[in-house]
Amino acid sequence: MKAYWIGRVNVTNPESYAKYAELAGPAIAKSGGRFLVRGGRHEILEGTGYARNVVIEFDSLEKARGCYTSPEYQAALKFTVGAAVRDIVIVEGLA
């Protein structure tokens, strides 16, 4: 069953966050992740808004979790400390 990373992000240090993005993209691709949403226009209908929204599709919840815990992604993640406020969740799709 497909699974999706849903990320909501407010970048506070664009320079450091750019380093994260440079490393995260290849790490996500290596795990089979496919970007469905990466920024773009959005409307806040309810709740707290974030400046950036991201949706990444994976073949399974296990693949999505494996990507997040991979050494490559963890190396990228270090550049988000102090560079962004983020909410990230993995959601399993419908059968």
PDB file of N, CA, C and O in Angstrom:
ATOM      1  N   MET A   1       0.837  -1.171   0.000  1.00  0.00           N
ATOM      2  CA  MET A   1       0.000   0.000   0.000  1.00  0.00           C
ATOM      3  C   MET A   1       0.892   1.247   0.000  1.00  0.00           C
ATOM      4  O   MET A   1       1.855   1.323   0.763  1.00  0.00           O
ATOM      5  N   LYS A   2       0.573   2.215  -0.849  1.00  0.00           N
ATOM      6  CA  LYS A   2       1.348   3.456  -0.933  1.00  0.00           C
ATOM      7  C   LYS A   2       1.309   4.194   0.406  1.00  0.00           C
ATOM      8  O   LYS A   2       0.377   4.045   1.197  1.00  0.00           O
ATOM      9  N   ALA A   3       2.347   4.990   0.629  1.00  0.00           N
ATOM     10  CA  ALA A   3       2.404   5.846   1.809  1.00  0.00           C
ATOM     11  C   ALA A   3       2.938   7.199   1.380  1.00  0.00           C
ATOM     12  O   ALA A   3       3.634   7.313   0.370  1.00  0.00           O
ATOM     13  N   TYR A   4       2.608   8.221   2.155  1.00  0.00           N
ATOM     14  CA  TYR A   4       2.935   9.586   1.779  1.00  0.00           C
ATOM     15  C   TYR A   4       3.558  10.329   2.953  1.00  0.00           C
ATOM     16  O   TYR A   4       3.044  10.301   4.071  1.00  0.00           O
ATOM     17  N   TRP A   5       4.678  10.995   2.675  1.00  0.00           N
ATOM     18  CA  TRP A   5       5.207  11.975   3.627  1.00  0.00           C
ATOM     19  C   TRP A   5       4.430  13.246   3.372  1.00  0.00           C
ATOM     20  O   TRP A   5       4.303  13.683   2.228  1.00  0.00           O
ATOM     21  N   ILE A   6       3.921  13.827   4.409  1.00  0.00           N
ATOM     22  CA  ILE A   6       3.298  15.141   4.300  1.00  0.00           C
ATOM     23  C   ILE A   6       4.110  16.066   5.197  1.00  0.00           C
ATOM     24  O   ILE A   6       4.194  15.869   6.409  1.00  0.00           O
ATOM     25  N   GLY A   7       4.695  17.064   4.585  1.00  0.00           N
ATOM     26  CA  GLY A   7       5.526  18.006   5.322  1.00  0.00           C
ATOM     27  C   GLY A   7       4.993  19.411   5.198  1.00  0.00           C
ATOM     28  O   GLY A   7       4.592  19.852   4.121  1.00  0.00           O
ATOM     29  N   ARG A   8       4.994  20.107   6.319  1.00  0.00           N
ATOM     30  CA  ARG A   8       4.628  21.523   6.360  1.00  0.00           C
ATOM     31  C   ARG A   8       5.812  22.237   6.974  1.00  0.00           C
ATOM     32  O   ARG A   8       6.288  21.853   8.043  1.00  0.00           O
ATOM     33  N   VAL A   9       6.291  23.271   6.306  1.00  0.00           N
ATOM     34  CA  VAL A   9       7.585  23.852   6.662  1.00  0.00           C
ATOM     35  C   VAL A   9       7.545  25.377   6.615  1.00  0.00           C
ATOM     36  O   VAL A   9       6.988  25.971   5.692  1.00  0.00           O
ATOM     37  N   ASN A  10       8.139  25.990   7.617  1.00  0.00           N
ATOM     38  CA  ASN A  10       8.483  27.413   7.595  1.00  0.00           C
ATOM     39  C   ASN A  10       9.997  27.489   7.675  1.00  0.00           C
ATOM     40  O   ASN A  10      10.586  27.123   8.692  1.00  0.00           O
ATOM     41  N   VAL A  11      10.628  27.958   6.614  1.00  0.00           N
ATOM     42  CA  VAL A  11      12.083  28.067   6.564  1.00  0.00           C
ATOM     43  C   VAL A  11      12.502  29.340   7.293  1.00  0.00           C
ATOM     44  O   VAL A  11      11.969  30.418   7.031  1.00  0.00           O
ATOM     45  N   THR A  12      13.464  29.207   8.216  1.00  0.00           N
ATOM     46  CA  THR A  12      13.961  30.357   8.976  1.00  0.00           C
ATOM     47  C   THR A  12      15.395  30.722   8.601  1.00  0.00           C
ATOM     48  O   THR A  12      15.855  31.825   8.895  1.00  0.00           O
ATOM     49  N   ASN A  13      16.106  29.790   7.948  1.00  0.00           N
ATOM     50  CA  ASN A  13      17.471  30.042   7.488  1.00  0.00           C
ATOM     51  C   ASN A  13      17.606  29.438   6.088  1.00  0.00           C
ATOM     52  O   ASN A  13      17.965  28.269   5.950  1.00  0.00           O
ATOM     53  N   PRO A  14      17.319  30.230   5.052  1.00  0.00           N
ATOM     54  CA  PRO A  14      17.316  29.701   3.685  1.00  0.00           C
ATOM     55  C   PRO A  14      18.646  29.081   3.246  1.00  0.00           C
ATOM     56  O   PRO A  14      18.649  28.097   2.507  1.00  0.00           O
ATOM     57  N   GLU A  15      19.747  29.628   3.681  1.00  0.00           N
ATOM     58  CA  GLU A  15      21.052  29.100   3.271  1.00  0.00           C
ATOM     59  C   GLU A  15      21.266  27.682   3.795  1.00  0.00           C
ATOM     60  O   GLU A  15      21.660  26.794   3.039  1.00  0.00           O
ATOM     61  N   SER A  16      21.013  27.468   5.065  1.00  0.00           N
ATOM     62  CA  SER A  16      21.175  26.137   5.651  1.00  0.00           C
ATOM     63  C   SER A  16      20.132  25.174   5.087  1.00  0.00           C
ATOM     64  O   SER A  16      20.434  24.008   4.832  1.00  0.00           O
ATOM     65  N   TYR A  17      18.905  25.661   4.894  1.00  0.00           N
ATOM     66  CA  TYR A  17      17.850  24.789   4.377  1.00  0.00           C
ATOM     67  C   TYR A  17      18.146  24.358   2.941  1.00  0.00           C
ATOM     68  O   TYR A  17      17.761  23.263   2.531  1.00  0.00           O
ATOM     69  N   ALA A  18      18.820  25.204   2.184  1.00  0.00           N
ATOM     70  CA  ALA A  18      19.214  24.842   0.820  1.00  0.00           C
ATOM     71  C   ALA A  18      20.176  23.655   0.834  1.00  0.00           C
ATOM     72  O   ALA A  18      20.128  22.804  -0.055  1.00  0.00           O
ATOM     73  N   LYS A  19      21.045  23.599   1.838  1.00  0.00           N
ATOM     74  CA  LYS A  19      21.961  22.455   1.967  1.00  0.00           C
ATOM     75  C   LYS A  19      21.167  21.182   2.275  1.00  0.00           C
ATOM     76  O   LYS A  19      21.469  20.110   1.749  1.00  0.00           O
ATOM     77  N   TYR A  20      20.150  21.312   3.131  1.00  0.00           N
ATOM     78  CA  TYR A  20      19.276  20.176   3.415  1.00  0.00           C
ATOM     79  C   TYR A  20      18.636  19.672   2.113  1.00  0.00           C
ATOM     80  O   TYR A  20      18.679  18.477   1.819  1.00  0.00           O
ATOM     81  N   ALA A  21      18.049  20.582   1.345  1.00  0.00           N
ATOM     82  CA  ALA A  21      17.350  20.203   0.113  1.00  0.00           C
ATOM     83  C   ALA A  21      18.298  19.541  -0.881  1.00  0.00           C
ATOM     84  O   ALA A  21      17.916  18.595  -1.570  1.00  0.00           O
ATOM     85  N   GLU A  22      19.512  20.028  -0.955  1.00  0.00           N
ATOM     86  CA  GLU A  22      20.516  19.473  -1.860  1.00  0.00           C
ATOM     87  C   GLU A  22      20.812  18.006  -1.542  1.00  0.00           C
ATOM     88  O   GLU A  22      21.000  17.198  -2.452  1.00  0.00           O
ATOM     89  N   LEU A  23      20.854  17.664  -0.260  1.00  0.00           N
ATOM     90  CA  LEU A  23      21.143  16.292   0.163  1.00  0.00           C
ATOM     91  C   LEU A  23      19.879  15.435   0.262  1.00  0.00           C
ATOM     92  O   LEU A  23      19.919  14.235  -0.011  1.00  0.00           O
ATOM     93  N   ALA A  24      18.767  16.044   0.649  1.00  0.00           N
ATOM     94  CA  ALA A  24      17.537  15.276   0.877  1.00  0.00           C
ATOM     95  C   ALA A  24      16.963  14.724  -0.414  1.00  0.00           C
ATOM     96  O   ALA A  24      16.489  13.588  -0.432  1.00  0.00           O
ATOM     97  N   GLY A  25      16.990  15.488  -1.488  1.00  0.00           N
ATOM     98  CA  GLY A  25      16.413  15.039  -2.751  1.00  0.00           C
ATOM     99  C   GLY A  25      16.979  13.703  -3.217  1.00  0.00           C
ATOM    100  O   GLY A  25      16.210  12.785  -3.502  1.00  0.00           O
ATOM    101  N   PRO A  26      18.308  13.567  -3.304  1.00  0.00           N
ATOM    102  CA  PRO A  26      18.886  12.275  -3.707  1.00  0.00           C
ATOM    103  C   PRO A  26      18.588  11.149  -2.718  1.00  0.00           C
ATOM    104  O   PRO A  26      18.394  10.004  -3.126  1.00  0.00           O
ATOM    105  N   ALA A  27      18.551  11.462  -1.421  1.00  0.00           N
ATOM    106  CA  ALA A  27      18.245  10.434  -0.418  1.00  0.00           C
ATOM    107  C   ALA A  27      16.816   9.925  -0.594  1.00  0.00           C
ATOM    108  O   ALA A  27      16.557   8.727  -0.478  1.00  0.00           O
ATOM    109  N   ILE A  28      15.909  10.826  -0.870  1.00  0.00           N
ATOM    110  CA  ILE A  28      14.511  10.454  -1.081  1.00  0.00           C
ATOM    111  C   ILE A  28      14.368   9.637  -2.365  1.00  0.00           C
ATOM    112  O   ILE A  28      13.678   8.617  -2.385  1.00  0.00           O
ATOM    113  N   ALA A  29      15.018  10.085  -3.426  1.00  0.00           N
ATOM    114  CA  ALA A  29      14.967   9.351  -4.698  1.00  0.00           C
ATOM    115  C   ALA A  29      15.552   7.951  -4.551  1.00  0.00           C
ATOM    116  O   ALA A  29      15.022   6.995  -5.118  1.00  0.00           O
ATOM    117  N   LYS A  30      16.632   7.822  -3.801  1.00  0.00           N
ATOM    118  CA  LYS A  30      17.277   6.516  -3.590  1.00  0.00           C
ATOM    119  C   LYS A  30      16.315   5.533  -2.928  1.00  0.00           C
ATOM    120  O   LYS A  30      16.397   4.327  -3.160  1.00  0.00           O
ATOM    121  N   SER A  31      15.403   6.051  -2.103  1.00  0.00           N
ATOM    122  CA  SER A  31      14.426   5.206  -1.423  1.00  0.00           C
ATOM    123  C   SER A  31      13.147   5.025  -2.232  1.00  0.00           C
ATOM    124  O   SER A  31      12.189   4.421  -1.749  1.00  0.00           O
ATOM    125  N   GLY A  32      13.127   5.535  -3.441  1.00  0.00           N
ATOM    126  CA  GLY A  32      11.954   5.380  -4.299  1.00  0.00           C
ATOM    127  C   GLY A  32      10.900   6.454  -4.107  1.00  0.00           C
ATOM    128  O   GLY A  32       9.797   6.335  -4.641  1.00  0.00           O
ATOM    129  N   GLY A  33      11.219   7.506  -3.350  1.00  0.00           N
ATOM    130  CA  GLY A  33      10.254   8.581  -3.134  1.00  0.00           C
ATOM    131  C   GLY A  33      10.056   9.427  -4.370  1.00  0.00           C
ATOM    132  O   GLY A  33      11.001   9.695  -5.112  1.00  0.00           O
ATOM    133  N   ARG A  34       8.814   9.850  -4.589  1.00  0.00           N
ATOM    134  CA  ARG A  34       8.458  10.687  -5.727  1.00  0.00           C
ATOM    135  C   ARG A  34       7.707  11.917  -5.218  1.00  0.00           C
ATOM    136  O   ARG A  34       6.674  11.795  -4.559  1.00  0.00           O
ATOM    137  N   PHE A  35       8.233  13.098  -5.530  1.00  0.00           N
ATOM    138  CA  PHE A  35       7.577  14.329  -5.106  1.00  0.00           C
ATOM    139  C   PHE A  35       6.281  14.519  -5.885  1.00  0.00           C
ATOM    140  O   PHE A  35       6.282  14.507  -7.116  1.00  0.00           O
ATOM    141  N   LEU A  36       5.181  14.695  -5.166  1.00  0.00           N
ATOM    142  CA  LEU A  36       3.888  15.006  -5.772  1.00  0.00           C
ATOM    143  C   LEU A  36       3.569  16.484  -5.594  1.00  0.00           C
ATOM    144  O   LEU A  36       2.952  17.103  -6.460  1.00  0.00           O
ATOM    145  N   VAL A  37       3.992  17.042  -4.468  1.00  0.00           N
ATOM    146  CA  VAL A  37       3.808  18.460  -4.157  1.00  0.00           C
ATOM    147  C   VAL A  37       5.118  18.949  -3.564  1.00  0.00           C
ATOM    148  O   VAL A  37       5.692  18.314  -2.680  1.00  0.00           O
ATOM    149  N   ARG A  38       5.578  20.080  -4.060  1.00  0.00           N
ATOM    150  CA  ARG A  38       6.839  20.642  -3.546  1.00  0.00           C
ATOM    151  C   ARG A  38       6.729  22.155  -3.618  1.00  0.00           C
ATOM    152  O   ARG A  38       7.153  22.777  -4.592  1.00  0.00           O
ATOM    153  N   GLY A  39       6.149  22.741  -2.566  1.00  0.00           N
ATOM    154  CA  GLY A  39       5.904  24.178  -2.583  1.00  0.00           C
ATOM    155  C   GLY A  39       4.641  24.467  -3.374  1.00  0.00           C
ATOM    156  O   GLY A  39       3.681  23.697  -3.329  1.00  0.00           O
ATOM    157  N   GLY A  40       4.642  25.551  -4.082  1.00  0.00           N
ATOM    158  CA  GLY A  40       3.502  25.892  -4.931  1.00  0.00           C
ATOM    159  C   GLY A  40       2.427  26.675  -4.189  1.00  0.00           C
ATOM    160  O   GLY A  40       2.464  26.828  -2.969  1.00  0.00           O
ATOM    161  N   ARG A  41       1.492  27.155  -4.954  1.00  0.00           N
ATOM    162  CA  ARG A  41       0.381  27.933  -4.385  1.00  0.00           C
ATOM    163  C   ARG A  41      -0.472  27.058  -3.490  1.00  0.00           C
ATOM    164  O   ARG A  41      -0.650  25.866  -3.742  1.00  0.00           O
ATOM    165  N   HIS A  42      -0.991  27.666  -2.451  1.00  0.00           N
ATOM    166  CA  HIS A  42      -1.901  26.937  -1.563  1.00  0.00           C
ATOM    167  C   HIS A  42      -2.821  27.927  -0.862  1.00  0.00           C
ATOM    168  O   HIS A  42      -2.550  29.127  -0.816  1.00  0.00           O
ATOM    169  N   GLU A  43      -3.898  27.409  -0.326  1.00  0.00           N
ATOM    170  CA  GLU A  43      -4.842  28.195   0.452  1.00  0.00           C
ATOM    171  C   GLU A  43      -5.027  27.527   1.802  1.00  0.00           C
ATOM    172  O   GLU A  43      -5.166  26.306   1.882  1.00  0.00           O
ATOM    173  N   ILE A  44      -5.028  28.319   2.856  1.00  0.00           N
ATOM    174  CA  ILE A  44      -5.265  27.807   4.201  1.00  0.00           C
ATOM    175  C   ILE A  44      -6.759  27.936   4.477  1.00  0.00           C
ATOM    176  O   ILE A  44      -7.295  29.042   4.550  1.00  0.00           O
ATOM    177  N   LEU A  45      -7.419  26.796   4.630  1.00  0.00           N
ATOM    178  CA  LEU A  45      -8.856  26.805   4.898  1.00  0.00           C
ATOM    179  C   LEU A  45      -9.153  26.686   6.385  1.00  0.00           C
ATOM    180  O   LEU A  45     -10.139  27.240   6.871  1.00  0.00           O
ATOM    181  N   GLU A  46      -8.296  25.959   7.112  1.00  0.00           N
ATOM    182  CA  GLU A  46      -8.455  25.822   8.557  1.00  0.00           C
ATOM    183  C   GLU A  46      -7.072  25.606   9.164  1.00  0.00           C
ATOM    184  O   GLU A  46      -6.165  25.102   8.502  1.00  0.00           O
ATOM    185  N   GLY A  47      -6.925  25.987  10.412  1.00  0.00           N
ATOM    186  CA  GLY A  47      -5.695  25.702  11.140  1.00  0.00           C
ATOM    187  C   GLY A  47      -4.565  26.665  10.837  1.00  0.00           C
ATOM    188  O   GLY A  47      -4.749  27.706  10.206  1.00  0.00           O
ATOM    189  N   THR A  48      -3.393  26.281  11.306  1.00  0.00           N
ATOM    190  CA  THR A  48      -2.196  27.094  11.164  1.00  0.00           C
ATOM    191  C   THR A  48      -1.528  26.812   9.827  1.00  0.00           C
ATOM    192  O   THR A  48      -1.307  25.655   9.466  1.00  0.00           O
ATOM    193  N   GLY A  49      -1.216  27.846   9.110  1.00  0.00           N
ATOM    194  CA  GLY A  49      -0.577  27.685   7.812  1.00  0.00           C
ATOM    195  C   GLY A  49       0.940  27.666   7.914  1.00  0.00           C
ATOM    196  O   GLY A  49       1.525  28.228   8.841  1.00  0.00           O
ATOM    197  N   TYR A  50       1.553  27.021   6.962  1.00  0.00           N
ATOM    198  CA  TYR A  50       2.994  27.010   6.795  1.00  0.00           C
ATOM    199  C   TYR A  50       3.290  27.559   5.405  1.00  0.00           C
ATOM    200  O   TYR A  50       2.454  27.466   4.507  1.00  0.00           O
ATOM    201  N   ALA A  51       4.463  28.124   5.228  1.00  0.00           N
ATOM    202  CA  ALA A  51       4.817  28.730   3.947  1.00  0.00           C
ATOM    203  C   ALA A  51       5.031  27.688   2.859  1.00  0.00           C
ATOM    204  O   ALA A  51       4.800  27.965   1.682  1.00  0.00           O
ATOM    205  N   ARG A  52       5.472  26.493   3.240  1.00  0.00           N
ATOM    206  CA  ARG A  52       5.841  25.467   2.262  1.00  0.00           C
ATOM    207  C   ARG A  52       5.160  24.151   2.618  1.00  0.00           C
ATOM    208  O   ARG A  52       5.124  23.757   3.784  1.00  0.00           O
ATOM    209  N   ASN A  53       4.622  23.477   1.613  1.00  0.00           N
ATOM    210  CA  ASN A  53       3.960  22.184   1.803  1.00  0.00           C
ATOM    211  C   ASN A  53       4.571  21.190   0.821  1.00  0.00           C
ATOM    212  O   ASN A  53       4.824  21.520  -0.338  1.00  0.00           O
ATOM    213  N   VAL A  54       4.804  19.964   1.303  1.00  0.00           N
ATOM    214  CA  VAL A  54       5.449  18.936   0.491  1.00  0.00           C
ATOM    215  C   VAL A  54       4.704  17.616   0.681  1.00  0.00           C
ATOM    216  O   VAL A  54       4.345  17.257   1.803  1.00  0.00           O
ATOM    217  N   VAL A  55       4.472  16.895  -0.420  1.00  0.00           N
ATOM    218  CA  VAL A  55       3.906  15.547  -0.361  1.00  0.00           C
ATOM    219  C   VAL A  55       4.813  14.657  -1.207  1.00  0.00           C
ATOM    220  O   VAL A  55       5.080  14.950  -2.372  1.00  0.00           O
ATOM    221  N   ILE A  56       5.283  13.565  -0.602  1.00  0.00           N
ATOM    222  CA  ILE A  56       6.164  12.623  -1.288  1.00  0.00           C
ATOM    223  C   ILE A  56       5.537  11.239  -1.206  1.00  0.00           C
ATOM    224  O   ILE A  56       5.163  10.785  -0.125  1.00  0.00           O
ATOM    225  N   GLU A  57       5.423  10.572  -2.346  1.00  0.00           N
ATOM    226  CA  GLU A  57       4.829   9.238  -2.410  1.00  0.00           C
ATOM    227  C   GLU A  57       5.922   8.171  -2.334  1.00  0.00           C
ATOM    228  O   GLU A  57       6.966   8.279  -2.976  1.00  0.00           O
ATOM    229  N   PHE A  58       5.655   7.143  -1.535  1.00  0.00           N
ATOM    230  CA  PHE A  58       6.529   5.973  -1.428  1.00  0.00           C
ATOM    231  C   PHE A  58       5.692   4.729  -1.690  1.00  0.00           C
ATOM    232  O   PHE A  58       4.466   4.767  -1.590  1.00  0.00           O
ATOM    233  N   ASP A  59       6.349   3.640  -2.023  1.00  0.00           N
ATOM    234  CA  ASP A  59       5.636   2.391  -2.312  1.00  0.00           C
ATOM    235  C   ASP A  59       5.009   1.760  -1.074  1.00  0.00           C
ATOM    236  O   ASP A  59       4.083   0.957  -1.194  1.00  0.00           O
ATOM    237  N   SER A  60       5.501   2.112   0.121  1.00  0.00           N
ATOM    238  CA  SER A  60       4.946   1.558   1.361  1.00  0.00           C
ATOM    239  C   SER A  60       5.347   2.425   2.542  1.00  0.00           C
ATOM    240  O   SER A  60       6.256   3.250   2.451  1.00  0.00           O
ATOM    241  N   LEU A  61       4.655   2.221   3.641  1.00  0.00           N
ATOM    242  CA  LEU A  61       5.000   2.924   4.873  1.00  0.00           C
ATOM    243  C   LEU A  61       6.410   2.546   5.314  1.00  0.00           C
ATOM    244  O   LEU A  61       7.154   3.387   5.819  1.00  0.00           O
ATOM    245  N   GLU A  62       6.769   1.297   5.126  1.00  0.00           N
ATOM    246  CA  GLU A  62       8.101   0.835   5.526  1.00  0.00           C
ATOM    247  C   GLU A  62       9.191   1.528   4.702  1.00  0.00           C
ATOM    248  O   GLU A  62      10.241   1.885   5.236  1.00  0.00           O
ATOM    249  N   LYS A  63       8.944   1.715   3.410  1.00  0.00           N
ATOM    250  CA  LYS A  63       9.923   2.419   2.554  1.00  0.00           C
ATOM    251  C   LYS A  63      10.044   3.881   2.976  1.00  0.00           C
ATOM    252  O   LYS A  63      11.143   4.434   3.000  1.00  0.00           O
ATOM    253  N   ALA A  64       8.919   4.503   3.306  1.00  0.00           N
ATOM    254  CA  ALA A  64       8.939   5.904   3.738  1.00  0.00           C
ATOM    255  C   ALA A  64       9.704   6.048   5.050  1.00  0.00           C
ATOM    256  O   ALA A  64      10.527   6.952   5.195  1.00  0.00           O
ATOM    257  N   ARG A  65       9.434   5.162   6.000  1.00  0.00           N
ATOM    258  CA  ARG A  65      10.145   5.196   7.284  1.00  0.00           C
ATOM    259  C   ARG A  65      11.625   4.909   7.071  1.00  0.00           C
ATOM    260  O   ARG A  65      12.483   5.552   7.676  1.00  0.00           O
ATOM    261  N   GLY A  66      11.924   3.931   6.200  1.00  0.00           N
ATOM    262  CA  GLY A  66      13.308   3.587   5.908  1.00  0.00           C
ATOM    263  C   GLY A  66      14.080   4.742   5.307  1.00  0.00           C
ATOM    264  O   GLY A  66      15.262   4.923   5.598  1.00  0.00           O
ATOM    265  N   CYS A  67      13.419   5.522   4.474  1.00  0.00           N
ATOM    266  CA  CYS A  67      14.061   6.701   3.909  1.00  0.00           C
ATOM    267  C   CYS A  67      14.398   7.691   5.018  1.00  0.00           C
ATOM    268  O   CYS A  67      15.518   8.198   5.083  1.00  0.00           O
ATOM    269  N   TYR A  68      13.432   7.966   5.888  1.00  0.00           N
ATOM    270  CA  TYR A  68      13.639   8.936   6.960  1.00  0.00           C
ATOM    271  C   TYR A  68      14.795   8.527   7.865  1.00  0.00           C
ATOM    272  O   TYR A  68      15.570   9.377   8.303  1.00  0.00           O
ATOM    273  N   THR A  69      14.915   7.240   8.146  1.00  0.00           N
ATOM    274  CA  THR A  69      15.956   6.776   9.072  1.00  0.00           C
ATOM    275  C   THR A  69      17.263   6.422   8.370  1.00  0.00           C
ATOM    276  O   THR A  69      18.228   6.035   9.029  1.00  0.00           O
ATOM    277  N   SER A  70      17.310   6.547   7.040  1.00  0.00           N
ATOM    278  CA  SER A  70      18.531   6.194   6.299  1.00  0.00           C
ATOM    279  C   SER A  70      19.679   7.140   6.657  1.00  0.00           C
ATOM    280  O   SER A  70      19.443   8.299   6.997  1.00  0.00           O
ATOM    281  N   PRO A  71      20.903   6.658   6.583  1.00  0.00           N
ATOM    282  CA  PRO A  71      22.063   7.526   6.859  1.00  0.00           C
ATOM    283  C   PRO A  71      22.097   8.750   5.944  1.00  0.00           C
ATOM    284  O   PRO A  71      22.489   9.833   6.378  1.00  0.00           O
ATOM    285  N   GLU A  72      21.692   8.590   4.689  1.00  0.00           N
ATOM    286  CA  GLU A  72      21.721   9.711   3.753  1.00  0.00           C
ATOM    287  C   GLU A  72      20.737  10.812   4.153  1.00  0.00           C
ATOM    288  O   GLU A  72      21.067  11.997   4.120  1.00  0.00           O
ATOM    289  N   TYR A  73      19.528  10.402   4.531  1.00  0.00           N
ATOM    290  CA  TYR A  73      18.541  11.416   4.915  1.00  0.00           C
ATOM    291  C   TYR A  73      18.897  12.033   6.258  1.00  0.00           C
ATOM    292  O   TYR A  73      18.717  13.234   6.457  1.00  0.00           O
ATOM    293  N   GLN A  74      19.393  11.233   7.164  1.00  0.00           N
ATOM    294  CA  GLN A  74      19.788  11.768   8.472  1.00  0.00           C
ATOM    295  C   GLN A  74      20.912  12.794   8.334  1.00  0.00           C
ATOM    296  O   GLN A  74      20.957  13.767   9.087  1.00  0.00           O
ATOM    297  N   ALA A  75      21.819  12.583   7.377  1.00  0.00           N
ATOM    298  CA  ALA A  75      22.879  13.566   7.120  1.00  0.00           C
ATOM    299  C   ALA A  75      22.275  14.875   6.629  1.00  0.00           C
ATOM    300  O   ALA A  75      22.736  15.951   7.011  1.00  0.00           O
ATOM    301  N   ALA A  76      21.250  14.797   5.786  1.00  0.00           N
ATOM    302  CA  ALA A  76      20.577  15.996   5.289  1.00  0.00           C
ATOM    303  C   ALA A  76      19.806  16.690   6.404  1.00  0.00           C
ATOM    304  O   ALA A  76      19.802  17.917   6.496  1.00  0.00           O
ATOM    305  N   LEU A  77      19.159  15.905   7.241  1.00  0.00           N
ATOM    306  CA  LEU A  77      18.298  16.429   8.301  1.00  0.00           C
ATOM    307  C   LEU A  77      19.043  17.350   9.263  1.00  0.00           C
ATOM    308  O   LEU A  77      18.445  18.257   9.842  1.00  0.00           O
ATOM    309  N   LYS A  78      20.312  17.127   9.433  1.00  0.00           N
ATOM    310  CA  LYS A  78      21.116  17.975  10.334  1.00  0.00           C
ATOM    311  C   LYS A  78      21.064  19.444   9.934  1.00  0.00           C
ATOM    312  O   LYS A  78      21.197  20.321  10.787  1.00  0.00           O
ATOM    313  N   PHE A  79      20.872  19.723   8.647  1.00  0.00           N
ATOM    314  CA  PHE A  79      20.843  21.106   8.175  1.00  0.00           C
ATOM    315  C   PHE A  79      19.513  21.804   8.445  1.00  0.00           C
ATOM    316  O   PHE A  79      19.385  23.001   8.189  1.00  0.00           O
ATOM    317  N   THR A  80      18.514  21.070   8.963  1.00  0.00           N
ATOM    318  CA  THR A  80      17.231  21.708   9.286  1.00  0.00           C
ATOM    319  C   THR A  80      17.233  22.287  10.701  1.00  0.00           C
ATOM    320  O   THR A  80      16.396  23.128  11.028  1.00  0.00           O
ATOM    321  N   VAL A  81      18.168  21.841  11.539  1.00  0.00           N
ATOM    322  CA  VAL A  81      18.226  22.315  12.929  1.00  0.00           C
ATOM    323  C   VAL A  81      18.502  23.822  12.922  1.00  0.00           C
ATOM    324  O   VAL A  81      19.537  24.274  12.431  1.00  0.00           O
ATOM    325  N   GLY A  82      17.578  24.574  13.461  1.00  0.00           N
ATOM    326  CA  GLY A  82      17.702  26.028  13.485  1.00  0.00           C
ATOM    327  C   GLY A  82      17.425  26.685  12.142  1.00  0.00           C
ATOM    328  O   GLY A  82      17.519  27.906  12.023  1.00  0.00           O
ATOM    329  N   ALA A  83      17.083  25.891  11.125  1.00  0.00           N
ATOM    330  CA  ALA A  83      16.853  26.439   9.791  1.00  0.00           C
ATOM    331  C   ALA A  83      15.393  26.354   9.362  1.00  0.00           C
ATOM    332  O   ALA A  83      15.008  26.932   8.346  1.00  0.00           O
ATOM    333  N   ALA A  84      14.577  25.631  10.139  1.00  0.00           N
ATOM    334  CA  ALA A  84      13.177  25.476   9.744  1.00  0.00           C
ATOM    335  C   ALA A  84      12.345  24.980  10.913  1.00  0.00           C
ATOM    336  O   ALA A  84      12.842  24.303  11.813  1.00  0.00           O
ATOM    337  N   VAL A  85      11.078  25.328  10.879  1.00  0.00           N
ATOM    338  CA  VAL A  85      10.065  24.759  11.763  1.00  0.00           C
ATOM    339  C   VAL A  85       9.263  23.822  10.875  1.00  0.00           C
ATOM    340  O   VAL A  85       8.702  24.243   9.864  1.00  0.00           O
ATOM    341  N   ARG A  86       9.209  22.540  11.259  1.00  0.00           N
ATOM    342  CA  ARG A  86       8.617  21.537  10.366  1.00  0.00           C
ATOM    343  C   ARG A  86       7.678  20.614  11.115  1.00  0.00           C
ATOM    344  O   ARG A  86       7.912  20.272  12.275  1.00  0.00           O
ATOM    345  N   ASP A  87       6.621  20.218  10.444  1.00  0.00           N
ATOM    346  CA  ASP A  87       5.768  19.117  10.872  1.00  0.00           C
ATOM    347  C   ASP A  87       5.830  18.100   9.743  1.00  0.00           C
ATOM    348  O   ASP A  87       5.539  18.431   8.593  1.00  0.00           O
ATOM    349  N   ILE A  88       6.206  16.862  10.060  1.00  0.00           N
ATOM    350  CA  ILE A  88       6.301  15.806   9.061  1.00  0.00           C
ATOM    351  C   ILE A  88       5.521  14.605   9.582  1.00  0.00           C
ATOM    352  O   ILE A  88       5.651  14.228  10.747  1.00  0.00           O
ATOM    353  N   VAL A  89       4.718  14.012   8.721  1.00  0.00           N
ATOM    354  CA  VAL A  89       3.960  12.824   9.085  1.00  0.00           C
ATOM    355  C   VAL A  89       3.993  11.862   7.897  1.00  0.00           C
ATOM    356  O   VAL A  89       4.028  12.288   6.743  1.00  0.00           O
ATOM    357  N   ILE A  90       3.983  10.568   8.193  1.00  0.00           N
ATOM    358  CA  ILE A  90       3.841   9.560   7.149  1.00  0.00           C
ATOM    359  C   ILE A  90       2.422   9.016   7.268  1.00  0.00           C
ATOM    360  O   ILE A  90       1.984   8.624   8.349  1.00  0.00           O
ATOM    361  N   VAL A  91       1.713   8.999   6.148  1.00  0.00           N
ATOM    362  CA  VAL A  91       0.332   8.545   6.123  1.00  0.00           C
ATOM    363  C   VAL A  91       0.193   7.422   5.090  1.00  0.00           C
ATOM    364  O   VAL A  91       0.625   7.560   3.946  1.00  0.00           O
ATOM    365  N   GLU A  92      -0.411   6.325   5.507  1.00  0.00           N
ATOM    366  CA  GLU A  92      -0.639   5.231   4.578  1.00  0.00           C
ATOM    367  C   GLU A  92      -1.859   5.553   3.714  1.00  0.00           C
ATOM    368  O   GLU A  92      -2.862   6.073   4.204  1.00  0.00           O
ATOM    369  N   GLY A  93      -1.756   5.236   2.424  1.00  0.00           N
ATOM    370  CA  GLY A  93      -2.848   5.501   1.491  1.00  0.00           C
ATOM    371  C   GLY A  93      -3.957   4.476   1.585  1.00  0.00           C
ATOM    372  O   GLY A  93      -3.923   3.582   2.430  1.00  0.00           O
ATOM    373  N   LEU A  94      -4.930   4.612   0.720  1.00  0.00           N
ATOM    374  CA  LEU A  94      -6.062   3.688   0.686  1.00  0.00           C
ATOM    375  C   LEU A  94      -5.703   2.450  -0.118  1.00  0.00           C
ATOM    376  O   LEU A  94      -4.899   2.499  -1.049  1.00  0.00           O
ATOM    377  N   ALA A  95      -6.316   1.348   0.262  1.00  0.00           N
ATOM    378  CA  ALA A  95      -6.082   0.085  -0.453  1.00  0.00           C
ATOM    379  C   ALA A  95      -6.797   0.080  -1.778  1.00  0.00           C
ATOM    380  O   ALA A  95      -6.716  -0.899  -2.519  1.00  0.00           O
TER     381      ALA A  95
END
